[in-house]
Amino acid sequence: MSYSIQLSQLEPLPRLPNLRFGKTIGHGSFGIVKSASVSGSIVAVKLVNRRMALKQGVTAETFGREAIIQQKCSKHPNVAKYVDCGYDDSWFWLAMEFGANGDLFDKIEPDKGVDEEIAHFYFKQLVSATNYIHSIGVAHRDIKPENILLDKRGNLKLTDFGLATVYKSSKGARRMANTPCGSPPYLAPEVAEGLGYDPEKSDVWSIGIVLFVLLSGQTPWEMAHETDPDFRDYLDSKGTPLTPPWNSFGIGVTSLLRSVLKRGADQRLAVDAILKHHWTAKKNFFENPENGQCKDPYTLTATLLGNLRVSLSDDEFNHITKSTQHSFTSHMAKSQPDVVVVDDEEDGADGFHAVSATQREYTEHDRKRLRLKLHEEDKAMAYAVRDPAVLQFRDGGKLETRQKIEEMLKGPNKMLVQSLTHFLSLLPLGSLLKLIVDSLNKLGLLSDREADAEEWIDNHDNSDVAINIPVNGKDRCNMRMIGFIRVSRAVEGSDLRKVEFCKVRADPLEWRRFFKLVSLMCRDGIYTGEKSQSQDGYD
């Protein structure tokens, strides 16, 4: 079975009244997620190919159940709101609230996490959303970083109810669940052991793991099972390990984690009790106390992004290039490929294809005005100064970076931060492709068929066509890591190219770790928008 299926090979996307599709913002095993304009607003539309989905056991009934549950949960401000759903002969579709600021965990530094104040803010919103869905009898069963998005004001949005279940009736009658659901690092012990389980209690465990990841930038173990040495150490220490990162947490949050991550489901705190815990209940700098939502999105976003760094130093480069051991091992290329739907119908240049903070569409009139302006200034520089991702490659301090991000967010363009796992380059296309393919080869991430850099260059001499280089394997936690690196022209009439790391199925922190590693190996081709860089992309 081929690694990828091009969108152009599938049936035409459905024509939906008053809706115009925009950029593809997600890829999956049998569909894609697109942004779309409808009645002056931007929504996200999940599109599932019926023929491919049926092969995996996803039926109209399955998809309909997901839509109904999401609609039922939509009244809470930290749940992605249901908009509409439908189907035709070829596609199921589900329109929902657009997570304008992308994945939360795309903006968290691996092995470092975020400031406790930010972790507290987002944990409180996640617990509030979970408490609400439990109050109406729904358990999510797949709470993990991939299913947590941010809206245009930086608020958390719980999404993807594909594995959710109604476990409690309106009269209070409850039922146990038997189907194991979720990703191994976030599974409760009883789910990992294949036992019947209370889905409410398994959700509690998952939000505890999410809190740990927010604080530390890593999961505590690969899976909560006795065969896992890290989990075994946690049990042996009675929930008080003295090793990093546990010993770096404050007393209050450690107390909460110990109360939530209890092996016995009946011993775990209930969600309403988590909300009342002294650490959760304390005031938060970013929170509007009246509604629990963000009161200052600019400062929150700037603080969150200001912690991100991709080191391009000589020491880091020499360490990586001389090392034979990486987070990703050579056996990855031997993994059996999964089928992924890749959108090959988008053009390369996108004129910073994003949505403004006011949700106004980027129109042809805007494009014409931009072209006129670009006659008067360097096009690459003009693009880079509007892209917050370039700041993670610079050497400025945290405060300086935060100030620059806040200026970008408050500026006339008010650009949002959909994804930070990309870099810009002014290298000639052939040189850029060689850098990327050679880096992936060193990491053992390409099959023999895909490993020839010269073949990639020969087959992609049309520099205006977006190029997708597949990534398929396992990360350091033995979890599947599937996606692709997309190389496209960043803006019309410029040699500037955007290199996007498009995640399909992977832990967001491991994907960012992978992005940082490849970026370091491609450091000679990265353009940061600084005046010291010449037009050929080198210092």
C-alpha positions as CSV (number, residue, x, y, z in Angstrom):
1,M,0.0,0.0,0.0
2,S,1.4,3.4,-0.9
3,Y,2.5,5.8,1.8
4,S,0.3,8.7,0.6
5,I,-2.8,9.2,-1.4
6,Q,-3.0,12.6,-3.1
7,L,-6.2,14.5,-2.6
8,S,-6.5,14.9,-6.4
9,Q,-6.8,11.1,-6.7
10,L,-9.9,11.0,-4.6
11,E,-13.5,12.1,-5.4
12,P,-14.0,15.8,-5.6
13,L,-14.7,17.6,-2.3
14,P,-18.4,18.3,-1.6
15,R,-19.8,21.6,-2.7
16,L,-21.3,23.2,0.4
17,P,-23.8,26.1,0.3
18,N,-22.3,29.5,1.2
19,L,-18.9,27.9,2.1
20,R,-15.6,28.3,0.5
21,F,-12.6,26.1,1.4
22,G,-9.3,27.6,2.3
23,K,-6.0,26.2,3.5
24,T,-5.6,22.6,4.5
25,I,-4.7,22.6,8.2
26,G,-4.7,18.9,9.0
27,H,-4.1,15.5,7.3
28,G,-5.3,12.1,8.4
29,S,-5.5,8.5,7.3
30,F,-8.7,8.9,5.4
31,G,-9.3,12.6,5.2
32,I,-8.2,16.2,5.8
33,V,-9.1,19.3,7.8
34,K,-9.6,22.5,5.9
35,S,-10.2,26.1,7.0
36,A,-13.3,27.5,5.3
37,S,-15.2,30.8,5.0
38,V,-18.9,30.8,5.7
39,S,-21.1,33.8,6.3
40,G,-18.1,36.0,7.0
41,S,-16.6,33.7,9.7
42,I,-13.8,31.1,9.5
43,V,-14.5,27.5,10.5
44,A,-12.6,24.2,10.4
45,V,-14.1,21.5,8.3
46,K,-13.2,17.9,8.9
47,L,-13.6,15.9,5.6
48,V,-13.6,12.1,5.7
49,N,-13.5,10.0,2.6
50,R,-16.3,7.5,3.0
51,R,-14.6,4.8,0.9
52,M,-11.3,4.9,2.8
53,A,-13.0,5.3,6.2
54,L,-15.2,2.2,5.6
55,K,-12.1,0.1,5.2
56,Q,-11.2,1.1,8.8
57,G,-14.7,0.4,10.1
58,V,-15.8,4.1,10.2
59,T,-19.4,4.2,9.1
60,A,-22.0,6.9,8.7
61,E,-23.3,5.9,12.1
62,T,-19.9,6.3,13.7
63,F,-19.3,9.7,12.2
64,G,-22.9,10.8,13.0
65,R,-22.3,9.8,16.7
66,E,-19.2,12.0,16.8
67,A,-21.1,15.0,15.4
68,I,-24.0,14.5,17.9
69,I,-21.7,14.2,20.9
70,Q,-19.7,17.3,19.9
71,Q,-22.9,19.3,19.4
72,K,-24.0,18.2,22.8
73,C,-20.8,19.4,24.4
74,S,-20.5,22.7,22.5
75,K,-22.1,24.9,25.1
76,H,-18.9,25.1,27.1
77,P,-16.5,27.9,26.1
78,N,-13.4,25.6,26.2
79,V,-14.9,23.0,23.9
80,A,-14.6,23.5,20.1
81,K,-18.1,24.5,19.0
82,Y,-20.1,22.3,16.6
83,V,-21.3,24.3,13.5
84,D,-22.8,21.8,11.1
85,C,-22.3,18.4,9.5
86,G,-23.5,16.4,6.5
87,Y,-22.5,13.9,3.8
88,D,-22.7,13.1,0.1
89,D,-21.9,9.9,-1.8
90,S,-18.2,10.3,-1.2
91,W,-17.5,12.4,1.9
92,F,-18.6,13.0,5.5
93,W,-18.0,16.5,6.7
94,L,-18.1,18.2,10.1
95,A,-17.8,21.9,10.5
96,M,-16.6,23.2,13.9
97,E,-15.0,26.2,15.5
98,F,-11.6,27.2,14.0
99,G,-8.6,26.8,16.3
100,A,-7.0,30.0,14.9
101,N,-3.8,29.7,17.0
102,G,-3.3,26.0,16.2
103,D,-2.0,23.3,18.6
104,L,-1.2,24.3,22.2
105,F,1.6,21.8,22.4
106,D,3.2,23.0,19.2
107,K,4.2,26.0,21.3
108,I,5.8,24.2,24.2
109,E,9.5,23.5,24.4
110,P,10.3,19.7,24.7
111,D,11.9,18.8,28.0
112,K,11.3,22.3,29.4
113,G,7.5,22.9,29.4
114,V,6.0,26.2,30.2
115,D,5.9,28.6,33.2
116,E,3.7,27.3,36.0
117,E,1.4,30.3,35.6
118,I,0.6,29.3,32.0
119,A,0.3,25.6,32.9
120,H,-2.1,26.6,35.6
121,F,-4.2,28.7,33.2
122,Y,-4.6,26.0,30.6
123,F,-5.0,23.2,33.1
124,K,-7.9,25.1,34.8
125,Q,-9.6,25.5,31.4
126,L,-9.1,21.9,30.5
127,V,-10.5,20.7,33.9
128,S,-13.5,23.1,33.5
129,A,-14.3,21.6,30.0
130,T,-13.9,18.1,31.2
131,N,-16.1,18.7,34.2
132,Y,-18.8,20.1,31.9
133,I,-18.8,17.2,29.5
134,H,-18.9,14.7,32.4
135,S,-21.9,16.6,33.9
136,I,-23.9,15.9,30.7
137,G,-22.8,12.2,30.7
138,V,-20.0,12.3,28.1
139,A,-16.5,11.0,28.5
140,H,-13.9,12.1,26.0
141,R,-11.6,9.1,26.3
142,D,-8.8,10.6,24.2
143,I,-7.6,13.7,26.1
144,K,-4.1,14.3,24.8
145,P,-2.1,17.2,23.4
146,E,-3.1,16.6,19.8
147,N,-6.7,17.2,20.7
148,I,-6.1,20.6,22.5
149,L,-6.2,23.7,20.3
150,L,-6.1,27.4,20.9
151,D,-8.6,30.0,19.6
152,K,-7.8,33.5,18.4
153,R,-7.7,34.9,22.0
154,G,-5.4,32.1,23.2
155,N,-8.1,30.1,25.0
156,L,-8.0,26.3,25.1
157,K,-10.4,24.3,23.0
158,L,-11.0,20.6,23.6
159,T,-11.7,18.9,20.2
160,D,-12.0,15.6,18.4
161,F,-14.8,13.6,20.0
162,G,-14.3,10.6,17.7
163,L,-13.7,8.2,20.6
164,A,-16.1,9.9,23.1
165,T,-18.9,7.9,24.7
166,V,-22.1,8.7,26.6
167,Y,-21.5,6.7,29.8
168,K,-24.2,8.3,32.0
169,S,-27.9,8.7,31.4
170,S,-29.9,11.8,32.3
171,K,-31.2,9.9,35.3
172,G,-27.7,9.2,36.5
173,A,-27.4,5.5,35.5
174,R,-23.7,4.8,34.6
175,R,-22.1,2.1,32.6
176,M,-18.5,0.9,32.3
177,A,-16.5,1.0,29.1
178,N,-14.5,-1.9,27.7
179,T,-13.0,-0.6,24.5
180,P,-9.4,0.6,25.0
181,C,-9.1,4.2,23.7
182,G,-6.4,6.8,23.5
183,S,-2.6,7.0,23.2
184,P,-0.3,4.9,25.4
185,P,1.4,7.7,27.4
186,Y,-2.1,9.1,28.4
187,L,-3.9,5.9,29.1
188,A,-5.0,5.1,32.7
189,P,-3.5,1.9,34.1
190,E,-6.8,0.1,34.0
191,V,-7.2,0.9,30.3
192,A,-3.6,-0.1,29.5
193,E,-4.2,-3.4,31.2
194,G,-7.2,-4.1,29.0
195,L,-9.7,-4.1,31.9
196,G,-13.2,-2.7,32.0
197,Y,-13.0,0.9,33.2
198,D,-14.9,3.9,34.3
199,P,-14.4,6.4,31.4
200,E,-14.9,9.4,33.8
201,K,-11.9,8.2,35.9
202,S,-9.8,7.5,32.9
203,D,-10.4,11.1,31.7
204,V,-9.2,12.3,35.1
205,W,-5.9,10.3,34.7
206,S,-5.4,11.8,31.2
207,I,-5.8,15.4,32.3
208,G,-3.2,14.7,35.0
209,I,-0.7,13.5,32.4
210,V,-1.4,16.6,30.3
211,L,-0.6,18.8,33.4
212,F,2.7,16.9,33.8
213,V,3.5,17.5,30.2
214,L,2.7,21.2,30.4
215,L,5.0,21.6,33.4
216,S,7.9,19.5,32.1
217,G,7.7,19.2,28.3
218,Q,7.8,15.4,28.5
219,T,5.6,12.4,29.4
220,P,6.3,10.7,32.7
221,W,6.4,7.2,31.1
222,E,5.7,5.4,27.8
223,M,2.6,3.7,29.3
224,A,1.2,3.3,32.8
225,H,1.9,-0.4,33.0
226,E,4.1,-2.4,35.4
227,T,6.4,-3.4,32.6
228,D,7.3,0.3,32.1
229,P,10.3,1.0,34.3
230,D,9.4,4.7,34.8
231,F,5.9,3.8,35.9
232,R,7.3,1.1,38.1
233,D,9.6,3.6,39.8
234,Y,6.6,5.9,40.3
235,L,4.6,3.1,42.1
236,D,7.6,2.1,44.2
237,S,8.1,5.7,45.4
238,K,4.4,5.9,46.3
239,G,4.0,8.7,43.9
240,T,6.9,10.8,45.2
241,P,9.8,10.2,42.9
242,L,12.9,12.3,43.7
243,T,14.2,12.3,40.2
244,P,13.8,15.0,37.5
245,P,11.4,16.5,36.5
246,W,9.3,15.5,39.5
247,N,11.7,17.1,42.0
248,S,11.4,20.5,40.2
249,F,7.7,20.9,40.7
250,G,6.2,23.1,43.4
251,I,4.6,21.5,46.5
252,G,1.1,22.5,45.5
253,V,1.1,21.1,42.0
254,T,2.9,17.9,43.2
255,S,0.2,17.4,45.7
256,L,-2.4,17.7,43.0
257,L,-0.6,15.3,40.6
258,R,-0.3,12.7,43.4
259,S,-4.0,12.9,44.0
260,V,-4.9,12.6,40.3
261,L,-2.4,10.0,39.2
262,K,-3.6,7.2,41.6
263,R,-3.3,3.7,40.2
264,G,-6.6,2.8,41.7
265,A,-9.4,4.6,39.8
266,D,-11.6,4.9,42.8
267,Q,-8.8,6.7,44.7
268,R,-8.4,9.5,42.1
269,L,-9.9,12.9,42.8
270,A,-13.2,13.6,41.0
271,V,-13.1,16.4,38.5
272,D,-15.1,18.8,40.6
273,A,-12.7,18.1,43.5
274,I,-9.8,18.9,41.2
275,L,-11.4,22.3,40.5
276,K,-11.6,22.9,44.3
277,H,-8.0,21.8,45.0
278,H,-6.0,24.7,46.4
279,W,-3.5,24.7,43.5
280,T,-6.2,24.7,40.8
281,A,-8.5,27.2,42.6
282,K,-5.9,29.9,43.1
283,K,-6.1,33.1,41.1
284,N,-4.3,33.3,37.7
285,F,-2.7,36.3,36.1
286,F,-4.1,35.6,32.6
287,E,-7.6,34.6,33.7
288,N,-10.7,36.8,33.7
289,P,-12.2,35.6,37.0
290,E,-15.8,36.2,35.8
291,N,-15.7,33.6,33.0
292,G,-12.4,31.8,33.2
293,Q,-11.2,33.0,29.8
294,C,-8.1,34.9,28.8
295,K,-8.2,38.6,29.7
296,D,-4.9,39.5,27.9
297,P,-4.3,37.3,24.8
298,Y,-1.3,39.4,23.6
299,T,0.7,39.0,26.8
300,L,-0.3,35.3,27.1
301,T,0.7,34.4,23.5
302,A,3.9,36.5,23.7
303,T,4.9,34.8,27.0
304,L,4.1,31.3,25.6
305,L,6.0,31.8,22.4
306,G,8.9,33.8,24.0
307,N,10.1,30.6,25.6
308,L,10.7,28.8,22.3
309,R,14.3,28.4,21.0
310,V,15.9,26.5,18.2
311,S,19.6,26.6,18.8
312,L,21.8,26.8,15.6
313,S,25.1,27.1,17.5
314,D,28.3,25.5,16.5
315,D,28.4,23.4,19.7
316,E,24.9,22.0,19.1
317,F,25.6,21.4,15.4
318,N,28.9,19.6,16.0
319,H,27.3,17.5,18.8
320,I,24.5,16.4,16.5
321,T,26.5,15.8,13.4
322,K,29.1,13.7,15.3
323,S,26.6,11.8,17.3
324,T,25.4,8.4,16.2
325,Q,22.5,8.4,18.7
326,H,19.4,10.6,18.2
327,S,15.9,10.7,19.6
328,F,14.9,8.9,16.3
329,T,16.6,5.7,15.4
330,S,17.4,4.1,12.1
331,H,14.8,1.3,12.5
332,M,12.2,4.0,11.8
333,A,12.5,3.7,8.1
334,K,11.7,0.0,8.3
335,S,8.3,0.7,9.8
336,Q,5.3,-0.3,7.7
337,P,4.0,2.8,6.0
338,D,0.5,4.1,6.8
339,V,-1.8,5.6,4.2
340,V,-2.1,9.3,4.6
341,V,-4.2,11.8,2.5
342,V,-2.0,14.6,1.4
343,D,-3.4,17.8,-0.2
344,D,-1.6,18.2,-3.5
345,E,-4.0,20.8,-4.8
346,E,-2.7,23.8,-2.9
347,D,-0.3,26.1,-4.7
348,G,3.0,27.1,-3.2
349,A,2.9,30.8,-2.7
350,D,0.4,31.9,-0.1
351,G,1.2,35.5,0.7
352,F,1.4,34.5,4.4
353,H,-1.7,32.3,4.1
354,A,-3.2,32.9,7.5
355,V,-6.3,34.5,9.0
356,S,-6.2,37.8,10.7
357,A,-7.1,38.1,14.4
358,T,-10.3,39.8,13.3
359,Q,-11.2,36.7,11.2
360,R,-11.2,38.8,8.0
361,E,-10.2,36.8,4.9
362,Y,-7.1,37.6,3.0
363,T,-8.5,39.0,-0.2
364,E,-7.3,39.6,-3.7
365,H,-7.4,43.3,-3.0
366,D,-4.9,42.7,-0.1
367,R,-2.7,40.7,-2.5
368,K,-2.5,43.6,-5.0
369,R,-1.7,46.1,-2.3
370,L,1.1,43.8,-1.0
371,R,2.6,43.4,-4.5
372,L,2.8,47.1,-4.9
373,K,4.4,47.5,-1.6
374,L,6.9,44.8,-2.3
375,H,8.3,46.7,-5.2
376,E,9.7,49.1,-2.7
377,E,11.2,46.7,-0.2
378,D,12.8,43.3,0.0
379,K,10.1,40.7,-0.3
380,A,11.8,38.1,1.8
381,M,12.3,40.6,4.7
382,A,8.7,41.8,4.4
383,Y,7.4,38.2,4.8
384,A,9.8,37.3,7.6
385,V,9.0,40.3,9.8
386,R,5.3,39.1,9.9
387,D,6.2,35.5,10.8
388,P,6.7,34.9,14.6
389,A,8.3,31.6,13.8
390,V,11.6,33.3,12.7
391,L,12.1,34.6,16.2
392,Q,12.8,31.2,17.6
393,F,16.0,31.0,15.5
394,R,17.4,34.3,16.8
395,D,19.7,34.9,19.7
396,G,17.6,37.6,21.5
397,G,16.7,37.2,25.1
398,K,13.2,36.1,26.3
399,L,12.1,39.6,27.1
400,E,13.2,41.0,23.7
401,T,11.5,38.1,21.9
402,R,8.3,38.5,23.8
403,Q,8.2,42.2,23.0
404,K,8.7,41.5,19.3
405,I,6.0,38.9,19.3
406,E,3.6,41.2,21.0
407,E,4.4,43.9,18.4
408,M,3.5,41.4,15.6
409,L,0.3,40.4,17.3
410,K,-0.8,44.0,17.9
411,G,0.4,45.3,14.5
412,P,-1.9,46.2,11.5
413,N,-1.8,42.6,10.2
414,K,-2.5,40.9,13.6
415,M,-1.2,37.6,12.3
416,L,-2.1,34.5,14.3
417,V,0.3,31.7,15.1
418,Q,-1.2,28.5,13.5
419,S,2.1,26.6,13.6
420,L,5.7,27.3,14.6
421,T,7.2,24.1,13.1
422,H,8.5,25.8,10.0
423,F,11.5,27.8,8.8
424,L,12.2,30.0,5.8
425,S,15.0,29.7,3.3
426,L,16.6,31.6,0.4
427,L,18.7,28.7,-0.8
428,P,18.2,27.5,-4.4
429,L,15.6,24.8,-4.4
430,G,18.1,22.0,-5.3
431,S,20.5,23.0,-2.4
432,L,17.6,23.2,0.0
433,L,16.2,19.8,-1.0
434,K,19.6,18.2,-0.6
435,L,20.0,19.6,2.9
436,I,16.6,18.3,4.0
437,V,16.9,14.8,2.4
438,D,20.5,14.4,3.7
439,S,19.3,15.3,7.2
440,L,16.4,12.8,7.1
441,N,18.8,10.1,5.8
442,K,21.2,10.7,8.8
443,L,18.2,10.2,11.1
444,G,17.1,7.0,9.2
445,L,13.8,8.5,8.4
446,L,13.6,7.7,4.6
447,S,13.2,4.5,2.8
448,D,15.7,3.4,0.2
449,R,13.2,4.5,-2.5
450,E,13.1,8.0,-1.0
451,A,16.7,8.5,0.1
452,D,18.3,9.8,-3.1
453,A,18.6,13.5,-2.8
454,E,19.6,13.9,-6.5
455,E,16.5,12.1,-7.5
456,W,14.3,14.5,-5.5
457,I,16.0,17.4,-7.2
458,D,15.7,15.9,-10.7
459,N,12.0,15.1,-10.2
460,H,11.1,18.5,-8.8
461,D,12.6,21.0,-11.2
462,N,9.4,23.0,-11.3
463,S,10.1,25.4,-8.4
464,D,6.5,26.6,-8.2
465,V,5.0,23.3,-7.3
466,A,4.9,22.4,-3.6
467,I,7.0,19.4,-2.7
468,N,6.0,16.9,0.0
469,I,8.8,14.7,1.5
470,P,7.3,11.9,3.6
471,V,8.3,11.2,7.2
472,N,7.3,7.8,8.7
473,G,8.6,6.0,11.7
474,K,8.7,5.9,15.5
475,D,9.8,8.5,18.0
476,R,12.0,7.8,21.1
477,C,8.9,6.6,23.0
478,N,8.2,4.0,20.3
479,M,5.2,5.9,19.2
480,R,4.3,6.3,15.5
481,M,5.5,9.5,13.9
482,I,3.9,10.2,10.5
483,G,3.9,13.4,8.5
484,F,5.7,15.2,5.7
485,I,8.0,18.2,5.1
486,R,6.4,20.5,2.6
487,V,8.6,22.9,0.6
488,S,6.8,25.7,-1.2
489,R,7.3,29.2,-2.4
490,A,6.5,31.5,0.4
491,V,5.4,34.6,-1.5
492,E,4.9,35.3,-5.2
493,G,7.8,36.8,-7.1
494,S,10.4,35.9,-4.4
495,D,13.0,33.1,-4.0
496,L,11.9,32.7,-0.4
497,R,10.6,29.3,0.4
498,K,8.7,28.0,3.4
499,V,9.7,24.6,4.8
500,E,6.7,23.3,6.9
501,F,6.8,20.2,9.1
502,C,3.3,18.9,8.7
503,K,2.3,16.4,11.4
504,V,-0.3,13.7,10.6
505,R,0.1,11.4,13.5
506,A,2.6,12.1,16.2
507,D,3.0,13.4,19.7
508,P,3.3,17.2,19.3
509,L,6.4,17.5,21.6
510,E,8.2,14.7,19.8
511,W,7.3,16.3,16.5
512,R,8.7,19.6,17.7
513,R,11.9,17.8,18.9
514,F,12.2,16.3,15.4
515,F,11.7,19.8,13.8
516,K,14.4,21.3,16.0
517,L,16.9,18.5,15.1
518,V,16.3,18.8,11.3
519,S,16.4,22.6,11.5
520,L,19.8,22.4,13.2
521,M,21.1,20.1,10.5
522,C,19.8,22.5,7.9
523,R,21.0,25.6,9.7
524,D,23.0,27.0,6.7
525,G,19.8,27.3,4.7
526,I,17.6,29.0,7.4
527,Y,16.6,32.7,6.8
528,T,15.7,34.6,10.0
529,G,14.9,37.9,8.4
530,E,17.9,39.7,10.0
531,K,19.6,42.3,8.0
532,S,23.0,40.6,8.5
533,Q,21.9,37.7,6.3
534,S,22.6,38.1,2.6
535,Q,20.2,37.2,-0.1
536,D,21.8,33.8,-0.8
537,G,20.8,32.7,2.7
538,Y,24.2,32.6,4.3
539,D,25.7,34.9,6.9
